[in-house]
Amino acid sequence: MSVRKVVDYQNFIVFPDVYPPSGDTYLLLDSIRITSDDEFLEVGCGAGLITLKGAERARSAISIDVSIDAVRNTKENLRRNGLDQNCAVFQSDLLSSIDSSTKFSLIVFNPPYLPDDDMSTNLDHALIGGHTGAEVTQRFIPQAANHLIKGGRVYVVVSTLADSEAIWKTMSDCSLSVEIVSEEPQFFEKIQVFKGTR
């Protein structure tokens, strides 16, 4: 019986201008089940907390982010935990750099999901999902659906401040069976995890 390496979360750093693991990250992490049979992809890896679990548990793992700082941060956290040989990490605008023939059984994304506002921060790329907050996710879903095997699952974090109905419809329009698998109330919103199954 093999013993799996347990990720040492104390051996984890967050670079400046990279989205740190937050409540939504942990909600997503708690919502997914990664098996040794999974072909795993994390989109928008940030500092790489969920990627560490994918690299630890899945048969194969890929991690991507539009931010080169996030890519470097995830690579460093994989290296610190002895998992850098288990996962390919590279820069990509959503799934645009993934070969069309590459398929996954599990795709996860904690997208920028807040509606645009008058405030501006150095983390807007990780927080603002467009005018309604749903645009980035709506662009992601068809791409993810095209890379899912039959029976594959895609998990995405959604805020009730965004146009969550449009996200649900986009998932349904891509022939995904949609359900809410978890949710958590925040100050003025509810954070939910939508699961779509092909």
N, C-alpha and C positions, 0 to 999 in steps of 0.2 A: 504494500500500500504506500503510494507516494505522499509525501507531505508537501503541501503548497507553501510557498514563501508568503508570509504575511507582510503587507506593505506597512512600513514604518512611517506613519503620517507625521511624526515629529521631524523626520528627515525630508522636509518639504519647504520650498521657498517660493515666494511670489515676487517677480521682478516689478519694478516701477512701470506704470501704465499698462499692466496686465490685470484683467479682471480676477480678483481673488475669489476662492471658494466662498460662497455665501449660502443663505437659506435655500435659494432656488437650486443651487448645485447639489446640496445634500438631499433635497426633495427628489431630484432626478435620480441621484445615485441610489436612494432607497426604493425607487420605483422600478428599477430594471433588475433583471436576473441574467447574469452573464454565465454561460456554461462553457465547458471545455470543447464543445462542438461549434461554438459560434465563430463566425467570421465577423469581426467587430470593427465598426468605424465610429469615431467621435468627430463631429463637425463643430468647429468653434471650441477648441480644446482649452483655451485660456492657459492657466498654470498647470493643467494636466491631471487634476485629481481623479476624474472619472477614467481618463486614459490609463492611469496606473492600474485601476481595477481591471480594465479590458486587457492590458498587457499581462497581468497576473493570471487571469482566468481563461481567456478565449484561446481558441486554436491559432488564430492570427488576429493581429490588431494594426489598424492604421489610424492616425490622428492628424487632423488638419486644422488650420486657422488662417484667416486672411492676414493676421498680424504676425510679422516676422518675430517680434518680441515674444509673443505667445508660443510660437514654434520653438524658439530657443529655450524658453522657460520650461515647457513640457519635456524637451529633450534632457534638460538638466535634472529635472525631478525623476525622470526614468533612470538616468545614470546614477543618481544618488541612491536609488532603491534597487539597483542591480537588474533593472528590467529593460535597459536600452537595446538589448539584442532581440527583445520580444515584440518591438513595435516600430513601424516606420512613421516618421513625423515629417510633414512638409507643409509649405505655404500653399494655400489654395483659396480662391474666392468660392465659397460653398464647395460643390463637388466638381467644379469646372476642370480640375487637374486630374480627376480620376478617370481612367480609361473606361470607355462605355461598356466593355465586356466584363469589367470587374463587378462581382456581386457580393452582397453581404447578407447575413442573417439578422444582424442587429446594427441599427444606426441610431445614434443619440445626438441630440442638439439642444443646447441651452442657448437660444438665440438672443440677440438684442430684441426685446419685446415691448419696450415702452413707446408710447406715441411721442412724436416730435414736440418739443416745447421751446420756450424762449431761453432756457438755461443752456449753458455749454460747459462741458468738462472734458478732460483729457481721456475719459472712458466712454465718450458718446458712441464710439464704434462698437462697444460691447453692450450698450444699454438701449440705444434708440433704434427701433425696428422700422422706422419710416413714419409717414404722416399719421397713419392710424395705429402704428405699432405692429402691424401684421405683415407688412410688405416683404421683409426679409424672409420670414417663415413661409410665406406664400411662394416665394421664388425657390426656396429650398425643397419644398414637398415634392413637386414633380421630379426634380433631380433625384431625390432619395428613392422615390417609388420606382424609378427606372433602374436602380442599383440593388433592389431587394430581390432575394430569391422567393419562390413561392413559400408562404408560411413565415416569411421574414417579418421582423417588427421594426417600426420606427417610433422613437419617443421624442417628443418635443415639449419644451416648457412654454406655457402660455400665460399671459396676464389678462385678467378681466378688464383692465384699463384699455387693452387693445381690442381690435375687432376679432374676438375669438370665434364668432360665428362664421366669419369669412375663412378662418383657418380650418375649422371643422369641414366646411363645404369643399375647400380645396382638397383636403384629404379624401373625402368621399368621392369627389370627381376623379381622383387618381386611383379609384378602385381599391381603396383601403377601407377596411372595417375599423371604425373609430370608436374609442371609449376613453373616458376620463379615468385614469388609474389612481390618481392621488391629487390632493389639493390642500392648500394651507392658507388661511387668512393672513393678510398683512394689514398695514395701517389703513389704506384706502382701496385695497384691491384684494383679489384672491389669486394666488399662484396655483396653476393647475399643470398636470402632466397629461398630455394627450398621447395615447398609443394607437398607432395605425398598423394593422396586420394585412399583409398581402394575401 
